[in-house]
Structure formats: C-alpha cells, structure tokens
Amino acid sequence: MQSLGNRAEAQKILAQLRLLSNEKYVPPITSAMIYAGLGDKDQAFAWLEKAYTERSVWLLWLKVDPKFDSLRSDARFAEFVRRIGLPQ
C-alpha cells in the first residue's frame, strides 16, 4: 500500500470499511495501512493508536511490514515502536 496508485479507490475502501465496522469488527490496523499508503501520516498514527489500545497482535510486525515504510522516517514512528515495546 506504499503507493496505492488510485487515491479515489483507497478513499472508497475506507468508506466501505467505516460502513462495515457498524456491522462487524474491522481491525484498526487495516485503516492505518491504507492511510499510510495514502501518505496521510496523522490518520495512520491515529489508527495505529487505536490498534494499540485494542492490543492488536498485528502491531508485532509493524517494524518489518512494508505497508508502513512511509511512516518510518517520522519521529512518531520510533516513539510508537518504543512505547509498544518492540525492540529498537
């Protein structure tokens, strides 16, 4: 999702996920990945926070998942990784 290529399609998927979340559980990490791919770091970090609050097991792969490459240069990423207890 680093480069989704089709911003409109990504926005459509986000809207579908919001609707779906009214009916069933949608992991916040999914929205975080999409926002990271869109380059919307603030939203990506907001959704990562939600994933952390829910103790999402998917955060274990945060440092190696290429979907989050666009966030790695942001100081918030290193702080988040430290806070959730992943090795530096």
C-alpha positions as a Python dict, from the first residue, in 0.01 Angstrom:
ca = {
    (1, 'M'): (0, 0, 0),
    (2, 'Q'): (303, 224, -10),
    (3, 'S'): (178, 358, -339),
    (4, 'L'): (-185, 272, -389),
    (5, 'G'): (-187, 440, -725),
    (6, 'N'): (-557, 514, -711),
    (7, 'R'): (-637, 760, -434),
    (8, 'A'): (-1008, 760, -514),
    (9, 'E'): (-1025, 382, -483),
    (10, 'A'): (-845, 396, -148),
    (11, 'Q'): (-1092, 656, -22),
    (12, 'K'): (-1377, 433, -139),
    (13, 'I'): (-1232, 138, 52),
    (14, 'L'): (-1202, 350, 366),
    (15, 'A'): (-1568, 450, 335),
    (16, 'Q'): (-1666, 85, 291),
    (17, 'L'): (-1466, -11, 598),
    (18, 'R'): (-1642, 256, 803),
    (19, 'L'): (-1980, 115, 698),
    (20, 'L'): (-1871, -242, 757),
    (21, 'S'): (-1748, -152, 1106),
    (22, 'N'): (-2109, -79, 1201),
    (23, 'E'): (-2190, -445, 1141),
    (24, 'K'): (-1874, -630, 1238),
    (25, 'Y'): (-1525, -584, 1371),
    (26, 'V'): (-1274, -420, 1138),
    (27, 'P'): (-919, -415, 1274),
    (28, 'P'): (-789, -59, 1306),
    (29, 'I'): (-457, -172, 1160),
    (30, 'T'): (-636, -204, 825),
    (31, 'S'): (-724, 165, 817),
    (32, 'A'): (-374, 251, 941),
    (33, 'M'): (-226, 66, 643),
    (34, 'I'): (-448, 244, 395),
    (35, 'Y'): (-378, 588, 541),
    (36, 'A'): (-5, 513, 543),
    (37, 'G'): (-31, 420, 175),
    (38, 'L'): (-212, 746, 106),
    (39, 'G'): (61, 940, 282),
    (40, 'D'): (-180, 1066, 550),
    (41, 'K'): (55, 1013, 843),
    (42, 'D'): (-166, 1181, 1102),
    (43, 'Q'): (-455, 946, 1028),
    (44, 'A'): (-222, 647, 1004),
    (45, 'F'): (-86, 720, 1352),
    (46, 'A'): (-436, 778, 1489),
    (47, 'W'): (-541, 434, 1368),
    (48, 'L'): (-220, 278, 1499),
    (49, 'E'): (-311, 425, 1838),
    (50, 'K'): (-649, 256, 1816),
    (51, 'A'): (-477, -72, 1729),
    (52, 'Y'): (-251, -25, 2031),
    (53, 'T'): (-548, 44, 2257),
    (54, 'E'): (-702, -281, 2136),
    (55, 'R'): (-370, -463, 2189),
    (56, 'S'): (-365, -573, 1827),
    (57, 'V'): (-134, -864, 1761),
    (58, 'W'): (-67, -719, 1414),
    (59, 'L'): (149, -448, 1571),
    (60, 'L'): (417, -714, 1624),
    (61, 'W'): (505, -679, 1254),
    (62, 'L'): (499, -301, 1248),
    (63, 'K'): (875, -263, 1206),
    (64, 'V'): (902, -504, 913),
    (65, 'D'): (573, -463, 728),
    (66, 'P'): (646, -266, 409),
    (67, 'K'): (299, -111, 424),
    (68, 'F'): (434, 117, 697),
    (69, 'D'): (756, 220, 519),
    (70, 'S'): (620, 570, 462),
    (71, 'L'): (596, 622, 839),
    (72, 'R'): (945, 509, 937),
    (73, 'S'): (1113, 846, 885),
    (74, 'D'): (860, 1018, 1111),
    (75, 'A'): (981, 1068, 1470),
    (76, 'R'): (641, 947, 1591),
    (77, 'F'): (715, 604, 1445),
    (78, 'A'): (1026, 546, 1658),
    (79, 'E'): (842, 672, 1965),
    (80, 'F'): (543, 448, 1893),
    (81, 'V'): (766, 144, 1842),
    (82, 'R'): (941, 218, 2171),
    (83, 'R'): (613, 269, 2356),
    (84, 'I'): (456, -54, 2237),
    (85, 'G'): (770, -242, 2345),
    (86, 'L'): (920, -356, 2018),
    (87, 'P'): (1300, -383, 2010),
    (88, 'Q'): (1474, -79, 1873),
}
